[in-house]
């Protein structure tokens, strides 16, 4: 079952049983680029992620570089100073976990 169907099932079930609810729709188009890495690492530590796991995540986040290729021409490498890597499994987990540990979240794309 897709996340959208799970969401619809939960919402209709709550409404059918007389509950009220709030729904927040968030545009995450730039969210992955804007996360301050040190703040994210501090929050992970505050939630009990320490030692080798914390060091591994920090190594995965820092020291990244990127460059652009346009019509076969490359610019110089630039350091990436914020954000989490996109297209990874760990990226969304890191983005959401410190902020919504005790909430129900259903993520789906339209």
C-alpha positions in Angstrom: 0.0 0.0 0.0 1.4 3.4 -0.9 2.0 6.1 1.7 -0.8 8.2 0.2 -3.3 5.4 0.7 -2.0 4.8 4.2 -2.5 8.5 4.9 -6.0 8.5 3.4 -7.0 5.5 5.4 -5.8 7.0 8.7 -7.4 10.4 8.1 -10.8 8.9 7.1 -10.7 6.6 10.0 -10.1 9.4 12.5 -12.8 11.6 10.9 -15.2 8.7 10.8 -14.7 8.2 14.6 -15.3 11.9 15.4 -11.7 13.0 15.9 -10.3 16.3 14.8 -6.9 16.5 13.2 -4.4 18.9 11.8 -2.5 18.2 8.6 0.6 20.0 7.5 1.8 19.9 3.9 5.4 20.7 3.5 7.3 21.5 0.3 10.7 19.7 0.7 12.2 20.9 -2.5 15.1 22.7 -0.8 15.0 21.2 2.6 17.7 18.7 2.0 20.0 21.6 0.8 19.4 23.8 3.8 19.9 21.6 6.9 22.8 23.0 9.0 25.0 19.9 9.5 26.5 20.8 12.8 23.0 21.5 14.3 21.8 18.1 12.9 24.8 16.3 14.4 24.2 18.1 17.8 20.5 17.0 17.8 21.5 13.4 17.0 23.9 13.5 19.9 21.1 14.9 22.2 18.9 12.0 21.2 21.5 9.5 22.2 23.4 8.8 19.0 27.1 8.8 20.2 30.4 7.1 19.6 31.2 5.3 16.3 27.7 5.7 14.8 27.8 9.5 15.4 31.3 9.6 14.0 30.3 7.6 10.9 27.3 9.9 10.2 29.6 13.0 10.7 32.1 11.6 8.2 29.4 10.8 5.8 28.0 14.4 5.9 31.2 16.5 6.0 34.0 16.9 3.4 31.7 16.7 0.4 32.4 18.6 -2.8 30.5 19.2 -6.0 30.9 20.7 -9.4 28.7 21.5 -12.4 29.1 20.3 -16.0 27.5 22.4 -18.7 28.0 21.4 -22.4 31.0 19.4 -21.5 32.7 22.2 -19.5 33.3 21.7 -15.8 33.6 24.4 -13.2 35.9 24.1 -10.2 35.1 21.8 -7.3 33.3 23.6 -4.5 32.8 22.5 -0.9 29.2 21.7 0.1 28.7 23.3 3.5 25.1 22.3 4.4 22.4 19.8 3.6 22.2 16.0 3.5 23.1 13.9 0.4 20.1 13.5 -1.8 19.1 10.2 -3.4 20.2 8.2 -0.3 18.3 6.2 2.2 20.0 7.8 5.2 19.3 11.4 4.0 15.6 11.6 4.7 16.1 9.7 8.0 18.6 12.2 9.2 16.5 15.1 8.0 13.4 14.1 9.9 14.5 12.0 12.9 15.7 14.8 15.3 12.6 16.9 14.7 9.7 14.5 14.9 10.8 11.6 17.1 7.4 11.3 18.8 5.0 12.2 15.9 3.3 10.2 13.2 4.6 11.1 9.9 3.5 9.8 6.5 5.6 11.1 3.6 4.4 10.9 0.0 5.2 12.7 -3.2 2.6 14.2 -5.5 
